[in-house]
Amino acid sequence: MPNADQAREAAIQAIIASQKADRAGRTTDPVHRQVVPALDQAKAAGCNLRSIHAEADRRYGQWLINNAGR
């Protein structure tokens, strides 16, 4: 089982991948199948799910800003 930091980062990355796939119009089913287990692992490791979602939203928003017009 990953430690709390690893589990948190994996959950954040899974959420961001889901958001990017959705924005690109790709099917998100394969990505969504990764999000729930990643969040479950993070929760089991003692991570705060609200902070995970907030950080994922922040990073995705920054990615949108950095990639605007591309």
C-alpha positions as YAML, in Angstrom:
chain: A
units: angstrom
residues:
- id: 1
  name: MET
  ca: [0.00, 0.00, 0.00]
- id: 2
  name: PRO
  ca: [1.39, 3.43, -0.90]
- id: 3
  name: ASN
  ca: [2.07, 5.96, 1.80]
- id: 4
  name: ALA
  ca: [-0.27, 8.93, 2.23]
- id: 5
  name: ASP
  ca: [1.76, 11.28, 0.01]
- id: 6
  name: GLN
  ca: [1.96, 8.74, -2.81]
- id: 7
  name: ALA
  ca: [-1.73, 7.89, -2.55]
- id: 8
  name: ARG
  ca: [-2.67, 11.57, -2.53]
- id: 9
  name: GLU
  ca: [-0.56, 12.32, -5.60]
- id: 10
  name: ALA
  ca: [-1.92, 9.29, -7.47]
- id: 11
  name: ALA
  ca: [-5.49, 10.41, -6.77]
- id: 12
  name: ILE
  ca: [-4.74, 13.96, -7.91]
- id: 13
  name: GLN
  ca: [-3.14, 12.72, -11.13]
- id: 14
  name: ALA
  ca: [-6.10, 10.42, -11.83]
- id: 15
  name: ILE
  ca: [-8.58, 13.26, -11.41]
- id: 16
  name: ILE
  ca: [-6.56, 15.55, -13.67]
- id: 17
  name: ALA
  ca: [-6.32, 12.84, -16.33]
- id: 18
  name: SER
  ca: [-10.09, 12.44, -16.17]
- id: 19
  name: GLN
  ca: [-10.63, 16.19, -16.56]
- id: 20
  name: LYS
  ca: [-8.25, 16.38, -19.52]
- id: 21
  name: ALA
  ca: [-9.90, 13.41, -21.25]
- id: 22
  name: ASP
  ca: [-13.33, 14.95, -20.73]
- id: 23
  name: ARG
  ca: [-12.20, 18.29, -22.14]
- id: 24
  name: ALA
  ca: [-10.66, 16.58, -25.18]
- id: 25
  name: GLY
  ca: [-13.93, 14.80, -25.87]
- id: 26
  name: ARG
  ca: [-12.40, 11.36, -25.36]
- id: 27
  name: THR
  ca: [-14.23, 8.58, -23.62]
- id: 28
  name: THR
  ca: [-13.58, 8.92, -19.91]
- id: 29
  name: ASP
  ca: [-14.68, 5.43, -18.83]
- id: 30
  name: PRO
  ca: [-11.13, 3.99, -18.69]
- id: 31
  name: VAL
  ca: [-9.91, 7.03, -16.77]
- id: 32
  name: HIS
  ca: [-12.86, 7.02, -14.37]
- id: 33
  name: ARG
  ca: [-12.10, 3.40, -13.53]
- id: 34
  name: GLN
  ca: [-8.76, 4.65, -12.17]
- id: 35
  name: VAL
  ca: [-10.15, 7.59, -10.20]
- id: 36
  name: VAL
  ca: [-12.33, 5.70, -7.73]
- id: 37
  name: PRO
  ca: [-9.67, 3.17, -6.65]
- id: 38
  name: ALA
  ca: [-7.10, 5.98, -6.36]
- id: 39
  name: LEU
  ca: [-9.46, 7.97, -4.13]
- id: 40
  name: ASP
  ca: [-10.23, 4.86, -2.08]
- id: 41
  name: GLN
  ca: [-6.52, 4.25, -1.51]
- id: 42
  name: ALA
  ca: [-5.97, 7.88, -0.56]
- id: 43
  name: LYS
  ca: [-8.86, 7.76, 1.89]
- id: 44
  name: ALA
  ca: [-7.52, 4.52, 3.39]
- id: 45
  name: ALA
  ca: [-4.12, 6.20, 3.79]
- id: 46
  name: GLY
  ca: [-5.78, 8.98, 5.80]
- id: 47
  name: CYS
  ca: [-5.89, 11.69, 3.14]
- id: 48
  name: ASN
  ca: [-8.54, 14.40, 3.05]
- id: 49
  name: LEU
  ca: [-10.59, 13.90, -0.12]
- id: 50
  name: ARG
  ca: [-11.71, 17.53, -0.18]
- id: 51
  name: SER
  ca: [-8.10, 18.72, -0.32]
- id: 52
  name: ILE
  ca: [-7.35, 16.18, -3.06]
- id: 53
  name: HIS
  ca: [-10.17, 17.51, -5.23]
- id: 54
  name: ALA
  ca: [-9.18, 21.11, -4.50]
- id: 55
  name: GLU
  ca: [-5.56, 20.48, -5.48]
- id: 56
  name: ALA
  ca: [-6.60, 18.61, -8.63]
- id: 57
  name: ASP
  ca: [-8.85, 21.52, -9.62]
- id: 58
  name: ARG
  ca: [-6.05, 24.00, -8.96]
- id: 59
  name: ARG
  ca: [-3.53, 22.06, -11.04]
- id: 60
  name: TYR
  ca: [-6.00, 21.47, -13.86]
- id: 61
  name: GLY
  ca: [-6.88, 25.17, -13.90]
- id: 62
  name: GLN
  ca: [-3.19, 26.03, -14.11]
- id: 63
  name: TRP
  ca: [-2.78, 23.53, -16.95]
- id: 64
  name: LEU
  ca: [-5.66, 25.25, -18.80]
- id: 65
  name: ILE
  ca: [-3.99, 28.63, -18.34]
- id: 66
  name: ASN
  ca: [-0.60, 27.34, -19.47]
- id: 67
  name: ASN
  ca: [-2.09, 25.66, -22.54]
- id: 68
  name: ALA
  ca: [-4.55, 28.34, -23.62]
- id: 69
  name: GLY
  ca: [-4.57, 28.81, -27.38]
- id: 70
  name: ARG
  ca: [-2.78, 25.57, -28.20]
...
